[in-house]
Each structure stands twice: as structure tokens, then as C-alpha cells.
Amino acid sequence: MVKKFIIFILLGLSTLMVWMLWNMSTFYSKQINISNLITKNKIDFLSEEKTLSDLSKKEELILNLSESLKYKTISYQDSNFSEPIHFLSFHKFLERVYPKVFSQLEKRIFSNYSLLLKWGGVNNTPHNPILFMAHMDVVPIENYNLWDHPPFSGNIDNEYVWGRGALDDKSSLIAILESIEYLLDSGFSPNRDIYFAIGHDEENSGIRGNAVIADSLASEGIYFDMIIDEGSVITDGIIPGMDKPVAIVGVAEKGYASFELICNHESGHSSMPNNETTIGMLAKAIVALETNKMPAELTDPVISFFNFLGPEMTIQDRFFLSNSSFFATSILNNLDTNPITSAMVRTTIAPTIINGGLKSNILPSTAKAVVNYRIRQGDSIDRVKKHISSTINNDLISVSQLKSDLSAEPSKVSSTKSPEFHIIHKSIKEVFGDVIVSPGMILATTDSRHYQNISKNIYRFMPIQLSSNDLSMIHGANEKISIESYMKMIEFYIHLIQNIHAS
């Protein structure tokens, strides 16, 4: 009997191993081989007389970006601090520098500052229009002393253009306009309508900008085959096990919600505290939330991420990732050891504000804290709130969603098998060469979430190669973009528009 049992176990293990090896053998590369692609009627940005190899033209492109960074288009949390003159001056700058764009494309203004441009297609194709997105606003400067060059100087040196917005997101905005101006100057016209939305309050939720534009377009019956907005980048040396840069195209973004915890308890003199104090109970509640996190899960965006990356990794990694359903617990535990990868697979908590008390010798009767959650696919704002209440389990602490703050449910997941994803993939390969393209999930929020009801697929990608050190410049000090990277951005958007036209 024991012998039969052992034989049965061995047969079962052998079958399992054969199944796993079969999975690995069918775990094929999903990378496009651009050498096999034939591109017809494409304008070559680098081969004509008016090209980046022309030094004067290159200088003009750099100066245009530099000038854009000099406008203090700052989005403040409190709109009373906003300075409209900077936004209106920025409009004038765009119209002056891109005369063909603003004379040949239809322009609409929303909420005084956000712009929507429409490039009319020349043919009646069965395709729906495409929407490009970028935003003109930037975050405030926290500490001017930490900047090597003033944040609104647009300083140019031999390698970089410096300034707030160089990465987030004026470089994308200006690069797209440069690409359209170039294509118009070359006599190019798309075969379908292409829209370009320039938001003015993305850093403050986009409620008055792209949310209004999206509602207006929805009322007009406009529906997009694809939207491309800011988001993931080409990572260099960030993903373990990858010896090539990885271009991550965001097919989804996490949700966002903040909750206020208010603890009410007895006040009194600090010389005679009770066993439990107001601040003490609130502190325990925060520790409980940080300790008892919401469960991790391999969601669809994460599975797609590994399905594209896995075949390009070592044999050991391919074995585990091709059998992710079997090794899910091990994979999740491994991802959970790093804050960045942990954020990919679970809803995260971050206490961001806490206050209470008026004097050092008085026990406060009330203490408050704000905790921010970034919500993965499969969770929801309501589920997060229930988790907070059940984890704290204290009737003296109330939990309410902070309505004054941005909130959004996790986004829908866009297709990795659509013609539009293929077009983005192809364009990346054409411009950046030997990089690995993969779908992924972005951990922040973008204005594109306002368009989910009027778009088939939304992709979030910035055509720029960054290291882990570079990422700290976004919303941080010494924000800058290399001149080489900026040239590549313009080239990418030209290729992308041409590839959309050819599809």
C-alpha cells in the first residue's frame, strides 16, 4: 500500500513538472521585431533638410522647451493662490511658437484655461478619433534653496534643460506640439480626427479642466479608440533581472482616496492621564492600519506585466512566472519585500496628516489624522472604508472619506491585444531600439481617468528613459530633462501619429 502511494505521488509530481515545463515552453516573447515591419509613406524626421541634424533647428526646439518652463503655471491645493496671468501668458506663448497648430487645428477653451485642439482627419475612415493628453500646470516649489538653478529659469546647459515641469509634464506637452507643427509643415494630414487635451489643473485633480472637457465630449457623442496620457516611462536599471531598459505602458492606474480619523475622548490635565488618551488611541489605530494591510493579489495588470517581461528573463524566472498561478503566494511574498513592487499588488496606506492638542500640559479631547490609500484593481473605496473601520474597531474613532480631496476608483484595465497597444509598442521600438516593452500599472493618478466612459482603451506612457535616481526629480528639486531625451520624445510622437495614420 505504501509503495503504491509513493508511486502515485511520484507520478503526480512528474505530471506536475511536465505541465510546468510545458507552460514555460509556451511562454514566448511578445516583443515586436521591427526589422520585419514595412512602413509606408512615413516622413523621416531625421532625413529631411529641416531636421534635428540642423543645429539651428535643434537650438530652436530646446529654446521652446526652455521658455515653456519659465511660466509659473502652478496648481495650488487652495485655488485662491492661483495666478491666472501665468496660464493666459502660457496660452499666448503656445500660439506664438506653434502658429500652424493654432491656425489649422480647431481650438476650444474650457474653464478659462484648459485647451482642446482638434486635428480634422482627411478621410472618412471607420476608426474613432484618438486623444493625446498633457497638462500645463506644475506643482509648487517646496524649497527653492535645494535647486541648483532657479526652478522657473529654464536654464540650458550642455546636457540638460532645467525647470519645474521638465519631466511633469511640459516636456510631453511641448514635444507633442512640436511633432504636430513639424507634420503640418511637412504637408501631413491624418486620416482620422486627432484631439489634444491640455489640462490646467491636473495636479489638483483635473476637476475644472479635463473632467469638464470629458463631460462636454461625452455630450457630443465623441468616443475615442485610444487615449494616451502621461504615466509610466522607460526604466533603466530599476527592474531586477532585466539587463535592458524596460518601456512600461500603463494599462491601468490605481484608485485614490483619503480618510479622516477623528478620535474624541476625555480632556484633562497631563499630570493625571487615563490609561488611554486621545492621541494614544489615534496612534494605535494608525499602527493597526499599517500592520494589518489589505490583501495582496496578482491582478490583471500585474499578470500582463510579467507575461511580457517573463520571457525576456532568466530560465529560473521564466519557470516561476510562466507558472504564476501555482507560485502566486511565493511571487507575492517576494514582491512585498520592496515598496515599489508591493504597491503593484496591494492597496497601500500612508498616514499623511496628524494633529491634536493645544498645549503641552493639556490632554486634548480631539485628535485627527488623514490616511491616504492608493487602491488596486479588485478593491474599492467602499471596501477600504470597511477595512479601516473593522481594523480600528473603536467606537471612539470615527472614519469618514475626505470629500475635499481627490478620490477615484481603480481604473479599468486597457487591452494589451488591441491594435492601438501594438501601435504604441511599434513606435517605442522604432525610436528607442533595443528596449523591452511591457504593459504595467501606474501607481499615481492621471487626468485620463475622466475619460473612461468615452474611450475604448487608455494608455499612460511618457517616452523618456529614467533611472531610479531620476524619478526623485518628479515633484522634487532639480527637475530637468536631458536634451537627448527631449529630442527622442519629439521623434516618438511623430512616429506614433504616423503609425496611427498608417493603421
Buried (B, 14 or more C-beta within 10 A) or exposed (E): EEEEEEEEEEEEEEEEEEEBEEBBEEBEEBBBEBEEEEEEEBBEBEEEEEEBEEEEBBEEBBBBBBBBBBBBBBBBEEEEEBEEEBBBBBBEBBEEBBEBBBEBBEBBEBBEBBBBBBBEBEEEEEBBBBBBBBBBBBBBBEEEEEBEBBBBBBBBEEEBBBBBBBBBBBBBBBBBBBBBBBBBEEEBEBBBBBBBBBBBBBBBBBEBBBBBBBBEBBEEEBBBBBBBBBBBBBBBEBBEEBEEBBBBBBBBBBBBBBBBBBBBBEEBEEEEEEEBBBBBBBBBBBEBBEEEBBEBBBBBBBBBBBBBBBBBBEEEBBBBBBBBEBBBEEBBEEBBEEEEBBBBBBBBBEBEEBEBBEEEEEBBBBBBBBBBBBBBBBBBBEEBBEBBBEBBEBEBBBBEBBEEBBBBBBBBBBBBEBEBBBBBBBBBBBBBEEBBBBBBBBBBBBBBBBBBEBBBBBBBBBBBBBEEEBBEBBBBBBBBBBBEBBBBBBBBBBBBBBBBBEB
